[in-house]
Amino acid sequence: MRSRPFDIPFNVSYLTGNEVWYAADALDSALLTGDGPFTRRAAQLLSPLVGGGHCLLTTSCTHALEMAALLLEIQPGDEVIMPSFTFVSTANAFVLRGAVPVFVDCREDTLNIDEQLIEEAITERTRAVVVVHYGGVACEMDAILAIAEDYGLPVIEDNAHGLGGTYKNRPLGSFGIMATQSFHGTKNIQCGEGGALVVNDTSLLERAEILRGKGTDRNKYFRGEVDKYSWVDLGSSYLPSDINAAILTAQLEAFDDIQRKRHRVWEVYMASLTRWADQRGVSLSPHLPDRQHPAHLFFLLMPTHAEQKGLLTHLADYGILATFHYVPLDSSPFGSRVGRRAPSGCDVTASISERVVRLPLYAGLSERSTARVTDAVQSFGGPRK
């Protein structure tokens, strides 16, 4: 067990310098609750990055997913198709409504849901398809949307990784009737804890505002559309403080600069490790010609579980914290209880989970540290006997 801190951590939340000033402005204004000036400004900055949809800031991506489940009126026994290789929030949001998550296997190249396995997972109880753009590399959206249209199913994008990514020159977050964003401290753009619901179907917008406003129509009241607000629907407290929005505003204003710095690290990894990976039978994060990734993460897909464990230990010995990623939801203690696998199973997901290694990647990672990581990876000789 390692007791001393790592010289190169896996993630460091990047700050632009304006966060403290904007937070101070919010404090000075005494407008600390949500839907203040910074909330509105952050939503305005976010909208063009996701294709122009109406953006409602939330306290987390988890809460945005919960709002999506409420807006779809998911009922007990309904089924929702999603990848097994994702974070628990993707499933929890629908399980909270009594739904059964149906776990579909992933592709070995992108680690995204395998679009060719979605149709066989559809039953008469299927109510939605949720896609996750792993690492911000787009799913096969043309095929997925075509299947969904054939069966009359809405598509939700869990775009926690994908801000700034595109598919055929169209921003991720613009394909589903709704999309969710994460501004957790591990994301490219962050405010510690935060998220957003992107509403692309305008017929859902009025109710989305009500759900986010604790089930009241007070947004209408503040716009002068009603003379008082009251309890009109389900809802909860999904609205973040304007202080969080102030921090997020500073981040979104620096979006291009943050992305440039992250892409620099990603490109060094790719250039430095491609030959080593080819020699070792290791697959690297994909870069496909018809889609742009946002440099959210860089992974190595090792040939075996032993080599995954060996590389993680090897990098730790060099003071570098690299990590595995998701434990498959279909075989997790709770997921196996409340969900079911699609007919083809999730064998690829199980294999990937035991082989993937994610390298440190953040905007503040220096050139020297990036080189230390690549040198350490290339010095890996294999698992210890």
C-alpha positions in Angstrom: 0.0 0.0 0.0 1.5 3.3 -1.1 1.6 5.9 1.8 3.2 8.9 0.2 1.4 11.2 -2.3 1.9 10.7 -6.0 4.3 13.1 -7.9 1.8 13.2 -10.8 -1.8 12.7 -9.7 -4.4 11.4 -12.0 -6.4 14.6 -12.1 -6.0 18.2 -10.9 -8.9 20.6 -11.3 -7.7 23.4 -13.5 -8.5 27.0 -12.5 -8.3 29.9 -14.9 -7.8 32.6 -12.3 -11.1 34.3 -12.7 -13.0 31.9 -10.5 -12.2 33.6 -7.3 -13.1 37.0 -8.7 -16.4 35.9 -10.0 -17.3 34.0 -6.8 -16.4 37.2 -4.9 -18.7 39.2 -7.3 -21.5 36.7 -6.5 -20.9 37.1 -2.8 -20.8 40.9 -3.0 -24.1 40.9 -4.9 -25.8 38.9 -2.2 -27.6 37.0 -5.0 -26.4 33.6 -3.8 -29.3 31.4 -4.8 -29.8 29.9 -8.2 -30.9 31.5 -11.4 -28.9 34.6 -10.7 -26.8 36.5 -13.2 -24.0 34.0 -13.3 -26.4 31.1 -13.7 -27.9 32.8 -16.8 -24.4 33.7 -18.1 -23.1 30.2 -17.8 -26.2 28.8 -19.5 -25.7 31.2 -22.4 -22.1 30.2 -22.8 -22.9 26.5 -22.6 -25.7 26.5 -25.2 -23.6 26.9 -28.4 -21.2 24.2 -27.2 -24.0 21.7 -27.3 -25.7 22.8 -30.5 -28.0 25.5 -29.2 -30.3 23.5 -26.9 -31.8 25.2 -23.9 -29.5 24.6 -20.9 -30.7 24.3 -17.3 -27.9 24.2 -14.8 -28.2 21.5 -12.2 -26.3 20.5 -9.0 -24.9 17.5 -10.8 -25.1 15.4 -14.0 -26.7 12.8 -11.7 -29.6 15.2 -11.0 -29.8 16.1 -14.7 -30.3 12.4 -15.5 -33.0 12.2 -12.7 -34.8 15.1 -14.3 -34.6 13.4 -17.7 -36.2 10.3 -16.2 -39.0 12.4 -14.7 -39.6 14.2 -17.9 -39.9 10.9 -19.7 -42.5 9.8 -17.1 -40.6 6.6 -16.5 -42.8 4.1 -14.5 -42.1 1.0 -12.4 -41.3 -1.9 -14.7 -40.3 0.2 -17.7 -37.1 -0.8 -19.4 -34.3 1.6 -20.3 -31.5 0.5 -22.6 -28.0 1.7 -21.7 -24.4 0.6 -21.8 -23.0 -1.6 -19.0 -19.7 0.3 -19.2 -20.7 3.6 -17.6 -20.9 5.3 -14.2 -23.7 4.3 -11.8 -25.6 7.6 -12.2 -26.6 6.6 -15.7 -28.6 3.7 -14.3 -29.5 5.1 -10.9 -31.6 7.9 -12.4 -34.0 5.4 -13.9 -33.9 2.8 -11.2 -35.1 5.5 -8.8 -38.3 5.6 -10.9 -38.7 1.9 -10.7 -37.3 1.1 -14.1 -35.2 -1.9 -15.2 -31.9 -1.0 -16.8 -31.1 -3.2 -19.7 -27.3 -3.4 -20.1 -25.9 -3.6 -23.6 -22.3 -4.6 -24.4 -19.7 -2.1 -25.7 -17.5 -1.9 -28.7 -13.8 -2.7 -28.1 -12.6 0.2 -30.3 -14.5 3.2 -28.7 -15.7 1.5 -25.5 -19.2 2.9 -26.4 -22.4 1.0 -26.5 -22.5 -1.4 -29.4 -25.1 -0.1 -31.7 -25.5 -3.4 -33.4 -26.8 -5.0 -30.2 -29.4 -2.4 -29.3 -32.3 -3.7 -31.4 -32.2 -7.2 -29.8 -32.5 -5.5 -26.4 -35.8 -3.8 -27.2 -39.0 -5.3 -25.8 -42.6 -4.0 -25.5 -41.5 -2.5 -22.2 -38.6 -0.4 -23.5 -39.2 3.3 -23.0 -35.8 4.9 -23.9 -32.3 4.5 -25.0 -29.5 6.2 -23.1 -26.1 6.6 -24.8 -22.8 7.5 -23.2 -20.0 9.1 -25.3 -17.1 7.4 -23.6 -14.1 9.7 -23.3 -16.1 12.2 -25.4 -15.7 10.0 -28.5 -19.2 9.9 -30.1 -21.3 6.8 -30.3 -22.6 5.7 -33.7 -25.4 8.2 -33.6 -26.8 7.7 -37.1 -27.4 4.1 -36.5 -28.7 4.6 -33.0 -31.1 7.3 -34.0 -32.4 5.2 -36.9 -33.2 2.3 -34.5 -34.8 4.6 -32.0 -37.0 6.2 -34.7 -38.1 2.8 -36.0 -39.3 1.8 -32.5 -40.6 5.3 -31.5 -38.0 5.6 -28.6 -36.5 8.7 -27.2 -32.7 8.9 -27.0 -31.0 10.6 -24.1 -27.3 11.5 -24.3 -25.3 11.1 -21.1 -22.7 13.6 -22.3 -20.7 13.8 -19.1 -17.4 13.2 -21.0 -18.4 14.8 -24.3 -18.5 18.6 -24.0 -16.6 19.9 -27.0 -16.9 16.6 -28.9 -18.6 16.3 -32.3 -20.1 13.6 -34.6 -20.0 14.5 -38.3 -19.4 18.1 -37.4 -22.4 18.3 -35.1 -21.8 18.9 -31.3 -22.4 16.1 -28.9 -25.4 16.9 -26.7 -27.5 17.9 -29.7 -28.7 14.5 -30.9 -31.0 13.3 -28.1 -34.3 14.9 -27.1 -32.3 15.7 -23.9 -28.6 15.5 -22.9 -26.9 15.8 -19.6 -23.6 17.4 -18.8 -21.2 17.1 -15.9 -19.1 19.8 -14.3 -17.6 17.6 -11.6 -14.0 18.4 -10.6 -12.7 15.6 -12.8 -14.2 17.0 -16.0 -12.7 19.4 -18.6 -14.9 22.2 -17.5 -15.7 22.1 -13.8 -17.1 23.9 -10.8 -16.4 21.3 -8.2 -19.9 19.8 -8.3 -22.4 20.7 -11.0 -24.2 19.7 -14.2 -26.8 20.7 -16.7 -29.8 19.4 -18.5 -29.8 20.2 -22.2 -33.4 20.3 -23.5 -33.5 19.8 -27.3 -37.2 19.1 -27.5 -38.8 22.5 -26.6 -42.1 20.8 -25.6 -40.3 19.5 -22.5 -38.9 22.8 -21.5 -41.7 24.3 -19.4 -42.0 21.1 -17.3 -38.2 20.8 -17.0 -38.2 24.3 -15.4 -41.0 23.2 -13.0 -39.2 20.0 -12.0 -36.0 21.9 -11.3 -38.0 24.5 -9.3 -39.2 22.0 -6.7 -42.4 21.3 -8.6 -43.4 25.0 -8.7 -44.1 27.4 -11.5 -42.0 30.2 -10.0 -40.0 30.7 -13.2 -43.2 31.9 -14.7 -43.7 34.1 -11.7 -40.3 35.7 -12.0 -41.0 36.3 -15.7 -44.3 38.0 -14.8 -46.4 35.3 -16.5 -48.4 34.5 -13.3 -49.2 36.6 -10.3 -48.0 34.0 -7.8 -46.4 30.6 -8.0 -47.7 27.3 -6.5 -47.0 23.6 -6.4 -48.0 22.2 -9.7 -46.0 19.0 -10.3 -43.3 16.7 -9.0 -39.9 18.3 -8.5 -36.8 18.7 -6.3 -34.0 21.1 -5.5 -31.9 20.6 -8.6 -30.8 24.3 -9.0 -27.1 25.2 -8.1 -26.1 28.3 -6.2 -25.0 31.3 -8.2 -21.6 30.9 -6.6 -21.1 27.5 -8.4 -22.4 29.2 -11.6 -19.8 32.0 -11.1 -17.0 29.4 -11.0 -18.5 27.6 -14.0 -18.8 30.9 -15.9 -15.0 31.5 -15.6 -14.4 28.0 -16.8 -16.7 28.3 -19.8 -15.2 31.6 -20.8 -11.8 29.9 -21.0 -13.2 26.8 -22.8 -10.9 27.1 -25.9 -7.8 27.6 -23.8 -8.6 24.7 -21.5 -9.2 22.5 -24.5 -6.0 23.5 -26.2 -4.0 22.5 -23.2 -5.7 19.2 -22.8 -5.3 18.3 -26.5 -1.6 19.1 -26.2 -1.3 16.4 -23.5 -3.4 13.9 -25.5 -1.4 14.5 -28.6 1.9 13.9 -26.9 0.6 10.7 -25.4 -0.5 9.5 -28.9 2.7 10.5 -30.7 4.9 9.0 -28.0 3.1 5.8 -27.3 1.8 4.6 -30.7 5.0 2.6 -31.6 5.3 1.1 -28.2 1.6 0.2 -28.2 1.9 -1.5 -31.6 4.9 -3.5 -30.4 3.1 -4.6 -27.2 -0.4 -5.3 -28.7 -1.9 -2.4 -26.7 -4.8 -0.4 -28.1 -4.9 3.4 -27.6 -7.7 5.9 -27.3 -9.3 6.2 -30.8 -9.2 9.2 -33.0 -11.8 8.7 -35.7 -12.0 10.9 -38.9 -15.7 11.7 -38.7 -15.8 12.8 -35.0 -13.7 15.1 -32.8 -13.0 14.1 -29.2 -12.6 16.7 -26.5 -9.4 15.2 -24.9 -11.3 14.1 -21.8 -9.3 11.0 -21.2 -6.5 8.9 -22.7 -6.7 5.2 -22.2 -4.5 2.1 -22.9 -6.2 -1.2 -23.5 -3.8 -3.8 -22.3 -3.7 -7.3 -23.7 -4.5 -9.0 -20.3 -5.7 -8.2 -16.8 -2.3 -9.1 -15.5 -0.7 -6.4 -17.7 -3.3 -3.9 -16.5 -2.4 -4.5 -12.9 1.3 -4.6 -13.7 1.2 -1.3 -15.5 -0.8 0.4 -12.8 1.8 -0.8 -10.2 4.7 0.1 -12.4 3.5 3.7 -12.9 2.8 4.0 -9.1 6.4 3.0 -8.5 7.3 6.0 -10.7 5.1 8.3 -8.6 2.4 8.4 -11.3 -1.3 7.7 -10.5 -3.0 6.0 -13.4 -6.3 4.3 -12.9 -8.7 1.6 -14.1 -12.2 2.6 -15.0 -15.8 1.3 -14.5 -16.7 -2.0 -13.0 -19.4 -3.3 -15.3 -22.9 -2.4 -14.1 -24.4 -5.7 -15.3 -22.2 -7.7 -12.9 -22.1 -5.2 -10.0 -23.9 -6.3 -6.8 -26.8 -3.9 -7.2 -26.9 -3.8 -11.0 -27.2 -7.6 -11.3 -30.2 -7.4 -8.8 -32.2 -4.6 -10.5 -31.2 -4.8 -14.1 -30.7 -7.4 -16.8 -28.3 -8.0 -19.6 -29.2 -7.8 -23.3 -29.4 -11.2 -25.0 -25.9 -11.1 -26.3 -24.4 -10.5 -22.8 -21.7 -8.1 -21.8 -18.5 -10.2 -22.4 -16.6 -7.3 -24.1 -17.4 -5.0 -21.3 -16.1 -7.5 -18.7 -12.9 -7.9 -20.7 -12.4 -4.1 -21.2 -12.9 -3.4 -17.5 -10.1 -5.7 -16.6 -7.7 -4.3 -19.2 -8.2 -0.5 -19.5 -5.7 1.9 -18.0 -6.3 5.7 -17.9 -3.3 8.0 -17.9 -3.2 11.4 -16.0 -4.7 14.1 -18.2 -5.5 17.6 -17.1 -5.0 21.1 -18.5 -2.2 21.9 -16.0 -0.1 18.9 -16.7 3.3 20.2 -17.7 5.3 19.1 -20.7 7.9 17.7 -18.3 5.3 15.7 -16.4 3.7 14.5 -19.6 7.1 13.2 -20.8 7.7 11.5 -17.4 4.4 9.6 -17.9 5.3 8.5 -21.4 8.8 7.5 -20.4 7.4 5.4 -17.5 4.9 3.7 -19.7 7.5 2.8 -22.3 9.8 1.3 -19.6 7.1 -1.2 -18.6 8.4 -4.6 -19.3 5.3 -6.6 -18.4 3.6 -8.0 -15.3 5.8 -9.1 -12.4 6.3 -12.9 -12.1 
